[in-house]
Amino acid sequence: MKQGDLVVRKSYGGDVLFRIATLNQQRAVLKGTDYRLLADAPLPDLSVVRDPEYTGAAAKVRIKVNESMRRIQEQRDKQVQHNESELRRELSESQPYFEVPGKVLHLDGDPNYLKKSMQLYTQLRVPAYGLHVHESQMAETVFRLLPQLKPDIVVITGHDGVLKNREQSSIYNLGSYKNSQNFVNAVRVARDFEKSRDGLIVVAGACQSHYEALLQSGANFASSPGRVLIHALDPVYVAIKASYTSIRETINLADVINGTISGIDGVGGVETLGKYRVGLPKPKSLSSVKATI
């Protein structure tokens, strides 16, 4: 067994697929491959996975991911059809239009999750800038980058979780979480920069994060109402939904929550206007949308 191996925990019935981040004597630090989960386990409790495509955990997650991506694509197709039919009604002749989706700043405490996230932004043509930042440095990074990049949407995510060694009654204490305080600090900085929730959309949190504290700090969408594990791409799904919802409409809460892989126990939020715009006439030269790290 070595660093980088894919493993599952026997004591948990192999419910989550992990990659070994570091080895220390007879224990390993693990990072979830699909869920934003950081854990540790004794080596005898681990079983190496040779073919992750055929593990029960990976197969179930893959089905959910495919369903979520299908919904995104269906919503985009409907949006294009709606735009075209609306413009035909309002103009005497057909005119090609151009799209201006909301721009995303994505800060992630995990480089592997960041890579997956940026691939999805690129695939769905969302203009995005991504940066791997340790959770403790996110507030400082938000303060530095928001004035430079002026995004429409900021995603603040990484690793989190409820600490094992805590009193049962301390679930609403920020000190009972690995990184919720860091996320809260970053949200507060973002909200100081732009007070309006419609001016800057903030998506914050990771696995088991302090949902209530993040919303109270000014986040539009946050995890995790049910203190559950959220999928690595759930914050990305919310950001994409915000990016492609018209500025004339509020983001449909039921759609965005049901469309995530984790569902209502994983993500919640408040009514927010979208960031998508349509323009006429189409410029002769329009640079292609790219997601950059």
NORGIVEN-V517510 format. One record per pair of residues at least 4 apart in sequence whose ideal C-beta (glycine too) atoms are under 6 Angstrom apart, sorted by sequence separation. I is the first residue (numbers start at 0). J is the second residue. D is the distance in Angstrom with one decimal. If there is no record, write none. Layout:
# NORGIVEN-V517510
i: <I;I>
j: <J;J>
d: <D;D>
This chain:
# NORGIVEN-V517510
i: <0;40;86;90;132;136;140;141;144;165;204;214;223;229;232;244;252;253;254;261;22;31;40;107;120;132;193;213;250;7;48;51;107;169;173;193;223;244;259;21;30;120;173;214;222;256;259;19;20;132;213;29;204;241;20;86;165;203;240;256;6;28;105;210;17;18;117;189;5;26;27;162;210;17;18;208;210;4;26;186;203;208;240;15;16;25;113;207;2;25;159;160;186;201;204;220;113;137;159;201;202;203;204;237;15;159;200;207;2;128;159;110;182;249;250;103;105;182;206;134;196;206;236;249;250;102;103;104;105;106;107;100;248;106;108;233;246;33;155;186;190;233;246;233;245;179;183;187;244;155;179;186;230;245;246;106;186;230;244;8;186;202;229;233;241;242;243;176;183;233;241;10;9;16;202;8;153;173;202;229;9;227;227;6;7;173;225;16;224;6;7;15;16;200;14;223;4;5;13;222;224;104;134;137;141;222;5;104;135;138;142;159;160;161;103;134;138;141;145;158;159;160;102;109;137;141;152;153;154;155;157;159;220;102;103;104;105;106;107;108;156;159;219;101;107;108;138;219;101;219;161;200;196;197;156;154;154;152;152;125;119;123;125;112;116;37;151;103;101;101;100;100;126;127;128;129;124;121;35;36;120;35;101;117;100;117;99;99;96;97;96;97;94;94;95;70;97;67;36;67;34;35;82;34;35;33;63;33>
j: <4;44;90;94;136;140;144;145;148;169;208;218;227;233;236;248;256;257;258;265;27;36;45;112;125;137;198;218;255;13;54;57;113;175;179;199;229;250;265;28;37;127;180;221;229;263;266;27;28;140;221;38;213;250;30;96;175;213;250;266;17;39;116;221;29;30;129;201;18;39;40;175;223;31;32;222;224;19;41;201;218;223;255;31;32;41;129;223;19;42;176;177;203;218;221;237;131;155;177;219;220;221;222;255;34;178;219;226;22;148;179;131;203;270;271;125;127;204;228;157;219;229;259;272;273;126;127;128;129;130;131;125;273;132;134;259;272;60;182;213;217;260;273;261;273;208;212;216;273;185;209;216;260;275;276;137;217;261;275;40;218;234;261;265;273;274;275;209;216;266;274;44;44;51;237;44;189;209;238;265;46;264;265;45;46;212;264;56;264;47;48;56;57;241;56;265;47;48;56;265;267;148;178;181;185;266;51;150;181;184;188;205;206;207;150;181;185;188;192;205;206;207;150;157;185;189;200;201;202;203;205;207;268;151;152;153;154;155;156;157;205;208;268;151;157;158;188;269;152;271;226;271;271;272;234;234;238;238;241;239;235;239;242;231;235;158;274;238;241;242;242;243;288;290;291;292;288;290;205;206;290;206;274;290;275;292;276;278;277;278;279;281;279;280;281;258;285;258;228;260;228;229;277;230;231;230;260;231>
d: <5.7;4.8;5.7;5.5;5.2;5.6;5.9;5.8;5.3;5.0;3.5;5.5;5.4;4.6;5.9;5.7;6.0;5.8;5.8;2.4;5.3;3.7;5.8;5.5;4.4;5.4;4.4;4.4;5.7;3.7;5.6;4.8;3.9;4.6;5.5;3.7;5.6;4.8;6.0;4.6;5.9;3.9;4.7;5.4;4.9;5.2;5.0;5.0;4.6;4.9;3.7;4.8;5.3;5.7;4.9;5.9;4.5;4.8;5.9;5.7;5.3;5.1;5.8;5.1;3.8;5.4;4.7;5.1;5.7;5.7;6.0;5.5;5.7;5.7;5.6;4.9;4.8;5.0;5.6;5.6;4.3;5.5;4.6;5.6;4.8;5.8;5.3;5.4;5.4;5.2;6.0;4.9;5.1;4.6;4.6;4.9;5.1;5.7;5.3;5.4;4.7;5.2;3.6;5.7;5.9;4.4;4.9;4.6;5.9;5.9;5.8;4.5;5.1;4.9;5.1;6.0;5.8;5.8;4.7;4.8;5.3;5.5;5.3;5.8;5.5;4.6;4.1;5.4;4.3;5.6;5.9;5.6;5.6;4.9;4.5;4.5;5.9;4.6;5.6;5.9;3.2;5.8;5.8;5.3;5.2;5.0;5.3;5.1;2.6;4.8;3.9;4.2;3.8;5.1;5.9;5.5;5.3;5.5;5.7;5.3;5.0;5.1;4.4;5.9;6.0;5.7;4.9;5.5;4.8;5.7;5.8;5.3;5.3;5.7;5.0;5.5;5.5;5.9;5.5;4.3;5.7;4.7;5.5;4.4;5.5;5.8;2.9;5.0;5.9;5.5;6.0;5.7;5.1;4.9;5.6;5.3;5.4;4.3;6.0;5.7;4.6;5.5;4.2;5.9;4.9;5.3;5.3;3.9;5.4;4.0;5.0;3.9;5.5;4.9;6.0;4.3;4.4;4.7;4.7;5.7;5.5;4.8;4.8;5.7;4.0;5.3;4.4;5.5;4.7;4.4;5.4;5.9;3.5;5.1;4.7;4.6;4.4;5.4;5.7;2.1;5.1;4.5;5.4;3.6;5.7;5.3;4.9;6.0;5.2;4.7;6.0;5.8;5.8;4.4;4.6;5.0;5.1;5.2;5.2;5.5;5.3;5.7;4.9;4.5;4.6;4.3;4.2;5.1;6.0;3.9;4.5;5.5;5.0;4.1;5.4;4.7;4.7;4.3;4.3;5.1;4.1;4.5;2.7;4.5;5.3;5.7;4.2;5.9;5.2;4.8;5.3;4.5;5.8;5.7;4.4;4.9;5.9;5.9;5.4;5.3;4.3;5.8;5.7;6.0;5.5;6.0;4.6;5.9>
